[in-house]
Amino acid sequence: MAPVTEVGEEMHALVERLYPLCRSITGDGVRATLEIVDEYVPLQVHEVPTGTQVLDWTVPQEWNIRDAYVADAAGNRVVDFRASSLHVLGYSVPVSATMPLAELRPHLYTLPDQPALVPYRTSYYQPEWGFCLSQETLDALPDGEYEVRIDSTLADGHLTYAEHVVPGQVTDEVIVSCHVCHPSLANDNLAGVAVAVFLARELAERNPYYTYRFIFAPGTIGAITWLARNRERVGKVGHGLVLACAGDRGPLTYKRSRRGDAEIDRVLTHVLAASERPHRVTGFTPYGYDERQYCSPGFDLGVGSLTRTPYAGYPEYHTSADNPDFVSPEAMADTLAVCREAFAVLDRNRRYVNLSPYGEPQLGRRGLYESLGGRSDAKQAQMAMLWVLSLSDGEHGLLDIAERSGLPFDTVAAAADALRGAALIKA
């Protein structure tokens, strides 16, 4: 495995490569994004036609855009889509007109409290058009006539999403989901996409216990579409994680599933606490990213959400300041490391049965004490063996034992491996 610093730089390079693309909930920007991701991990791409009923929603018309601008009387582009895809209100209907500034103003979106930044705005399900610009640019516009052009199409087409599957030793699944609909926003959510990609590559080298299904889909409507098309598969999904805002320099935040005590909740809580990283663990709320779709009461999947600073929790959120300079290779590498650690615990968290439950078995004659000779943590490892023997009753998993004993999970798992090798416990 490459050093963490190298992996971080590779993830950051992927963010920079994807950043200029104009993504939305449908369209060629999503396809171009998935084509690049496919160079890193092979994807199965799905196209779902406009008008398809997906749960309580309907797949919308496909939106594509080629160019857009506001030009002054001299022909200078004072707002230019070619400079940033954020400059256009997402899903804008086409427009070609000349109008005075007073008529144009209701279609201009700014951030008066952050006058140097361009906001990210959309109008997915209401036919509208508009431009996003900095308040400073708007304030500098003189009265007069302006040419307004949005070269876009809104027509029947498809919603596009993709999956990558890492086969496991069992067919029970863990889903890892990230959204691919935001244009030119690095933390929300290209950093999440990059971490998901490199996590998938690492898992493929590990021969994981569970099967891992990575979902790259537009936010909300994409997750809803996946759920609608995979009802028969949902029963195999035992655990899941939504990745978002994975690259800012803030501490990690884990948001629990709707259940609150799903195994993924316990795993992330344990791993973050054991790592001694600065972090927060928060309860579930029905607002945020696609965890709210996977956790909706009809599905009630054990899916949590891992971010660094949560949505709307940093001033750069949904603005032009969420650019590649805002996310760091170190932060993405740290997010990836937590995912790696968490899934290692999840994969090894088994329940065992003590095959010699009447009294304490003699460990010395089985060479188990001798195997600890010279280890700096020999006493801790010995205690782990005793704890595993004590709680291997078919009811307690290794994570239960680690939590109850206060011992590191890796020490408990190593003790279980030793005891299983000595035929003292079985799964």
Secondary structure as GFF3:
##gff-version 3
##sequence-region A 1 427
A	DSSP	alpha_helix	4	18	.	.	.	ID=ss1
A	DSSP	alpha_helix	28	40	.	.	.	ID=ss2
A	DSSP	beta_strand	44	49	.	.	.	ID=ss3
A	DSSP	beta_strand	53	54	.	.	.	ID=ss4
A	DSSP	beta_strand	57	58	.	.	.	ID=ss5
A	DSSP	beta_strand	62	71	.	.	.	ID=ss6
A	DSSP	beta_strand	77	80	.	.	.	ID=ss7
A	DSSP	three_ten_helix	85	87	.	.	.	ID=ss8
A	DSSP	beta_strand	95	100	.	.	.	ID=ss9
A	DSSP	alpha_helix	101	104	.	.	.	ID=ss10
A	DSSP	three_ten_helix	105	107	.	.	.	ID=ss11
A	DSSP	beta_strand	108	109	.	.	.	ID=ss12
A	DSSP	beta_strand	131	132	.	.	.	ID=ss13
A	DSSP	alpha_helix	135	139	.	.	.	ID=ss14
A	DSSP	beta_strand	145	155	.	.	.	ID=ss15
A	DSSP	beta_strand	158	166	.	.	.	ID=ss16
A	DSSP	beta_strand	173	179	.	.	.	ID=ss17
A	DSSP	pi_helix	186	190	.	.	.	ID=ss18
A	DSSP	alpha_helix	191	204	.	.	.	ID=ss19
A	DSSP	beta_strand	211	217	.	.	.	ID=ss20
A	DSSP	alpha_helix	221	229	.	.	.	ID=ss21
A	DSSP	alpha_helix	231	234	.	.	.	ID=ss22
A	DSSP	beta_strand	237	243	.	.	.	ID=ss23
A	DSSP	beta_strand	252	255	.	.	.	ID=ss24
A	DSSP	alpha_helix	263	275	.	.	.	ID=ss25
A	DSSP	beta_strand	279	282	.	.	.	ID=ss26
A	DSSP	alpha_helix	291	294	.	.	.	ID=ss27
A	DSSP	beta_strand	303	307	.	.	.	ID=ss28
A	DSSP	alpha_helix	329	348	.	.	.	ID=ss29
A	DSSP	beta_strand	351	354	.	.	.	ID=ss30
A	DSSP	three_ten_helix	364	366	.	.	.	ID=ss31
A	DSSP	three_ten_helix	370	372	.	.	.	ID=ss32
A	DSSP	alpha_helix	378	391	.	.	.	ID=ss33
A	DSSP	beta_strand	393	397	.	.	.	ID=ss34
A	DSSP	alpha_helix	398	405	.	.	.	ID=ss35
A	DSSP	alpha_helix	409	421	.	.	.	ID=ss36
A	DSSP	beta_strand	425	426	.	.	.	ID=ss37
###
